[in-house]
């Protein structure tokens, strides 16, 4: 994702949204109309990815935001983040002292949107299906600690884990653990297209053009039972080609809410307005950006090349030139607001230094300049991405140690090419599946990792990740987590760049905008309602 939510108690106080309210006249549609939400996320069905919204395949923030509205999970992230709470389940918990047996009891009379009962057998079917299909998106890896799923009657499910996993309740709150009806989804085959059926707070009708989902209409599900309380009857999610088109639609009143991803310039303009009928909500985010390496590729196979790049890249200058106050430099895969964070890259490399980078290459026998292409996606992480890669290119080329070019590709082609190992160096973003340091490490470093990376460190996979998951108190996992981050800084299979804030803009008659998106960029459309502008 992309991912995907804070917060552990140590940082809960950091997550209070800031509302930059600008007075104005009443705006938007009439009371009772569908609330229209804009996004620049693109939803494409292709030969490489024919089933973009199947819970067993979907693994990016955009498609997960569709599934969060429609497909129910046993657990869910509550308003304001924090530890997951029972959703389709009435209760869930570990039943042993070793965190290896997890049992959930379903709510009574739970139904799919078509009226069919949601049973323990349907839960088992859904979980086992995702594990068996093992889609190349890598999302199934979130369920990798499951050994077997057992049903006890119609209303109880027991998960027997291969090893202790204190993060397991979080994983049951992710869409890959979404409960689907065996009548609608085949056991061993993905469901192509954009149809979604579940027991979540909404049903969805998809408007598709040229194999792209351009509008999703979410209608309140009368059969829904769960923790969430929808404050509207209908929400439409409309996909825009770019941030400018989305912003123009908001200005005209064609949409009520503007979500990810706005450009830095748009955000600055909204922040500086003193009179408008648009409100901007500034909230903490857990999104990170990074460069990833195909460590088998000849150009970057030698560790010294990757280390030299880590020694040259100036994160502070990158953020200042491209994102300003909307992002912060990141010196680890784990964001600074997550328990277990360590500034491992700064501890190892310190301030940017061309001289130190030159020494690294010289000692490894690498002749400069090293010729590389940095690949990025043009339409998935926001309109500032091309500028970001131009700045990275300039920093590396100005050192005289690299001869870098950049190449942008649309997401529908970029992601499959990355998964097939066609890029030596490429830029990616990550929105956490759940708010724990484990989810910034295991998806990139464990077996069956999200990137399909050939990099493998046996100490990380066999000792440190399992060790960290045994700690129910996540503070006690800090030593294992810090050791993992230090190994990443040494080997540089991934080079973290920055972590960002996030923003939602709404017309002034929309309420609930401060909860419309959580810290992991999960859309919580059920929080929105139409009030009175003033």
N, C-alpha and C positions, 0 to 999 in steps of 0.2 A: 505497500500500500504502500502501503501503504500505506496498509495499512492500515485508526484507527485510531476523558479518560485520565485523568489523574484522579484521585491523588492519594498518595500515602500521607499519613498524618504529619510527617515532618514538613511537607510543603503545602498543606491544604490552604494555608492562609495566603498563598501567592495567587490563588485562582479567582479572585474577585473581579468580575468583568467591569470595565470602565465604559460608561455611556457618555459619548460626546453629543449631547442633545442640542439641536438647532431648532428654534421655534419656527412655526410656519402654519399655513392654513391646512384644513382638512384635505386629505388626498387619498388616492387609490379608489378601488371599486366600492360599491355599496355594501352595507353590512349584510353578511350572509353569503356574499360572493366567494368563490374559491380564492384562497390566498396564493399568489403566484410568486414562486421563488426562482431566481436566476442562478445559473452556474455555468462556468466554462468547461466543466468536465464533459468529455465526449464519450459516448457509449456506442461502440461499433461492433457489429457481428461480422466476422471475417472467416476465411478458410482456416487461418491460424488459430482463431479464437471464436468459434461459432456459438459458444454458450456463455456470454459475458456475465449474465446475472444468475447462473446456477450457483447455489451456495457451495457446491463441491469444487467450483472453479474460481469464482470471483475472488480477487485479492488486490484490490486497489480502493482508495478512499471513495471514489465516485460510485462504483458498483455496490460497495458495502453500504453506502448511504441509501441506496434503493432497497437493499435487503433489510436494513434496520427498521424500515417502516412496515414491512410486509411479512417477514418471516420471524417467528418468535423463537427465542432461545430460553434455555432453562434459567439462565441468570442474565442480568442486565446491569449496565452502568447507570446509577441513579442520577437525578438532577444534581448538578454541582460536583459530579465525579465522586471519587471515593471508592470503597470496596464494593464489588458487585453484590446485588441483592436478588432474591428469587423472583422470577418473572413467569414463565410457564410453570415453574415449580412452585409448590406451596412452601417447601423447605428443602435445603440442601446442606450437606456438610460431610466432613471427613468422619469416618466411624472407627478409625484406628489411630494409634499414637504416632504411626510412621508416615502419615499422609500418603497412603497407597490405596486406600479404599474410600470412594466418594459416592454417597447415596443421595438421590433426589426423589422426592415425592411430588407427583403432579397435582396441580389444582383440580378440584372436582369439576366434572362436566365441561372440561376444556374441549373446544371445537375448532376445527379448521373453518375458514371463511365460508366454505360450501355446506357446513353443517355436520360434516363427518367428525367423529370423535377423535381427539388427540390422545393416543395411548402410549404406554411405555414401549410397546412394540414399534410404534412410529418413530419414537426417539431413537431407539436402537437402530432401526433401519437407516435413519438419516445420518447418524454418526458413522456407522459401519460403511455406508455408501461412500462418504467422502474419503474414508481411509482406504477403501478398496479401489476407487477410481484413480487415486493418486495423480490428480491433474498436474500438468506441467507448470501451472502457476505457482506450485509449491505450497499452497494454502493448507494442504493436508498435514503438513509438518506440525501445525499447531496442535494436532491430536496425537502426536508421536509417542507420548508417554502412556497412552492407553494400551493395555494388554487385551482385555476383553470387556464387552458390555453385556450385562446381565439384566433381565427383567424379572421382577417379582410381582406377579399379578398384572393388572392393567395400569396401575398408577405408580409403580416404583421402579426406578432404574438405578443400577449399581455399576459404577465404573471401577474396574480393577486395573491399577496402574502398574507399569513395569518397574517403576522406581518412584521414590518420593517426589512429589511435585506440588509445592505450596502455591504455585501460580495457576493451578488447574481451574479453580473457580472463575478466574478471569477468562480463561480459554473457552469456557462454556458460555461466555457472554458474547463471543464473536460469531459472525454470520456463518462460518464454516460449520458451526455446531447448531445451525438453524434447523428447526423441525419441519420436515416436508411430508406431504401425504404420499404414501407408497402408490396410490392410484394415479398420481400426477407425474411421478419421477421414477425412471427405470433404475433398477438396482446397480447396474454396471455400465451405465451410459449417461453422459451429460445431456441436459435438456437444452437443445439449441434455441436461439432466438431470445426474445425479451419477455416471455410470459413468466410470471411469478405467482405462486400460490402458497399460502401459509396460514398461520393463525395470529399474525401480528395485528397492530392497531389499525392498519389500513389494507384495503385491496388496491390493486394497481391496474390501470388501463394504459397501455403503451401506444404512443403515436410514433410510427416508424417511417422514415424516408431514406431510400437508398442504403438500407441495412444499418441505419443509424437511429437510435432512439432520440427523438428531438423534444418530446414532451411526455412526462409521466404524470398521470392524474391519480392522486391518492384519495380514496374515499373511505370514510370511517367504517370500520368493520363492525357490524352489529353483533357478531358472535365473539368479539374479542373479550377475553378475560385476562387480566394481568396487572402489573404494577403501574403501567403508564396510564395517564388520563388525558386523552386528546382534547384539546380546547377548540377544535374546529371540526367541521364536517368534511371539507375538501381542501386539498392543497395540490397545486400543480408545480412540478419541477421542470423548468424549461432550460434546455441546453443552448448556449450561445457560442458562436464561432470564436469570439474573442472578448476581451474585457471591455473594449470600447463599445461594442454592440450591446453588451449587457448593461453598461452604465447609461447608454442612451435610452434603453427601454425603461430603466428606473426613473430617469428624469421625465419621461413622457407619461409615466403612470401605467405603462403596459405590464410592469411587474411591481410587486410590493416589497420584495426582499432581494438583496444582492449578496451572494455568498462567495465562496472561493471560485476563481481567484481574481482579485482586483490587482491592478498595477500599482507600484509604489507611488506614481504620480497621482493616480485617482485617490488613493488613501490620504496623501498629503493635502490635496484640495478639499476633501471632505473634512479633514481635521481643522483646516484653517477657516472654514465657512463660519460666519457669525449669524447668518439668517438663511434658513432653508427649510424645506419640508422633508428633509432627509436626515435621519439620525445615524450616526456611526458608533458601533459598539466595538471597543478595543478589548480583547481578552487574551489571556495567556495561551500559548500554544506549545505543543510538543513535537511539531514538525521539525525534521532535520534534513539537510542536504549534504551530499557527499559525492566523492569520486570513487568508483569501484574499478578494480583491476582484474582482468583475466590473467591470473598468475601463471598460466601455461603459455601465454603469448610470448614470442621471442623478444619483442620490444621491451616488455616490462617483467620478464621472468626473473631477471636478476634483482634481488631485493634492494640493492644499492640505488637502482633507478627510481624505485618507488620512494625510498627514503629521501633521495635528493629532491623529489617533488615536494615531499612533506616539509623539507627544510627551506624551500623557496617560497611556497604559497603564503601570502600575507592575508590572513583572514580578515583582520581589522580593516585593511584598505579595501578589500573586496566588498565587505558589508557596507562601508561608508560610501563607496562609489555607486553601488547598485540599490541597496535597500535602506540605507540610513538608519533611523531609529526602529525600523520595523523588523530587525533581525539582530542577532548577536553572534560573535565568533564562537565556534564550537571546537573544543580540543579533545573530544572523545566521541565515540558513538553514542554514549549515554548523555542526554541533556543535563544541564546544570541543576535543574529543578527536580530531578529524579534521585531517590535514595540509592546510593551506590556509585554515583558519578565520581569520576576521577579525571583530572586534567592531564591525562597520560601523554598526549602529543606535545603539550607545552613543556611538561616535565622532561621529555626526552630531547626535543628540538629547540626549545626556547624561542627567541625572536627569529624571524626570517634571516637567513644568512647565505649568500651566494658562495662565499668562501668555504663554508662548511659543506655545502652541497658539492662543490668541486672536489673537495677532498674525498667525500664518499664515493664519487664516481671514479676518481683516480685510483684509489685503493682497490677497487673492484675490477680495474682494467677496462673500464668503459670509456670509449672515445666520444667526446662531445663534439658537436651537439647531437643529442638523441632525438631522432625524428619520431613524432607521435601525432595521432589524431585523437582529439577529444570529442566524443559523441554526446549529443544531448537530444532530448525530446522537445519539439517546438510547441506542443499544444497540451501539455499535461500538468506542468508545475507553475504556470503563470507566465505573463508576457515579459517579465524581466529576465527570463532564463537566457536568451541570446546575448544580452549585455553581460550577464554574469560570466558566460564562457569566453567572451571577448576579453574581459578583464583577466581571467585565468590565463588565457593565451598570451596576453601581453606580459604578465608577470613572469611566466616561464621563459618566453623568448628573450625578454630583456636581460635575463641572467646570462645569456650566451651559451648556456648548457643544454638548451632544448630548442628544437625546431618544430613548433607545434602549429597544427591547423585545427579548425573546429568544423563539425558537420552536424546539422540539425535534421531530425527525422520525426515525422508524426508518430504519436504513441502507438497506433495500431500496427505499425511496422517496426518501431523502435524496440518495443518489449519482446516480441518474438526473436528478433535478431540478437538482442542481448542474451536471452535465454539459451540461444544456440551457440554462444561463444564467439559471435562474429565481430565483437568490439574488444579492442585491447584495453581501452580506458573509456569510461562513460559516466555521465552524471545521473544520479538518481535522487529521489526524495523518499522519506519514510514518515508515515503517520502511524503511530503505534497501535497495535491491536489491543493492547491493554497497558496500563501505566506502571510498568515495572521494568527495571534495568534488564531483566532477562529478555524482554521483547525487543531490545535494541542490540542484543548480542547473538542469541541463539538463531534468529532468522537469517543471519548473515554468516555464521560460523559453524553451525551444526550440520549434521548430515541432512541431505535433502533441503538445503538452504534455499531461501527465496530467490537468490540471484543465480542459482545454478553454478556457483563459483567452484572452481577446482581446488581452491585453497583449503587445506585441512591441517589442523594442529591437534595432535592426539591428546595433549594435556588439556586443552580447552574442551574438546568433545567428550573425552572419557572420564575426566576428573573434575574440572572446575565447573562446567555447566551443571552436571548432576549434583555436585556439592552445594552449589548456590541454591538449587531448587529444594534442598532438604530443609532450608531455614524458613520456618513459618514467620518468624520475626525477620523482616527483610533487612533490618539493620545488621543482624548477625551474619548476613550473606556478603557484607561489604568487602571483606578480605578476598573472597573468591572472585567477586565481580571486578575488583581493582586489578587483580592478577590477570584476568582476561583482557582488560583494557590496556594493560602494559604490554602484553603480547601483541595485541593489534598495533600498538604504536611502534613496536620493534619490527614487525613483519610487513606492515602496511598493505594488507589485502584491500583495505578500504581507507580512504582519506576523508575524515569529517571536515566540513566547511563551516556551516552555521546552523543555528536554530532560530525559528521565526515565531513572531506573534501572529495572531489571526484577527480577522475583522468581518463584521456583518453590517451591511447598510440597509436600513429600512425606511419606508415612507412613514410619516409620523402618526398614522392611525393604526399601526401594527404594534401589538403588545407581545411580550414574551421573547423579544429578540435577544435579550441577555442570556437566555438559555437555549437559543436556537441551534447553537453549535457548542459542543464541549471541547475540551482542551486537545483532543485528538482529531478535530475536524469532523466529528460525527454529527450529521444533521439530525436534530431532534424536532422534526416538523410538528409533532404533537404539542409542542409548547407554544406555537404561534396562534394568535387570535386577532380579530379585527376590533379595534376600539374606536375612540373618537379623537380625531386630530385636533390640535390646539395651537 
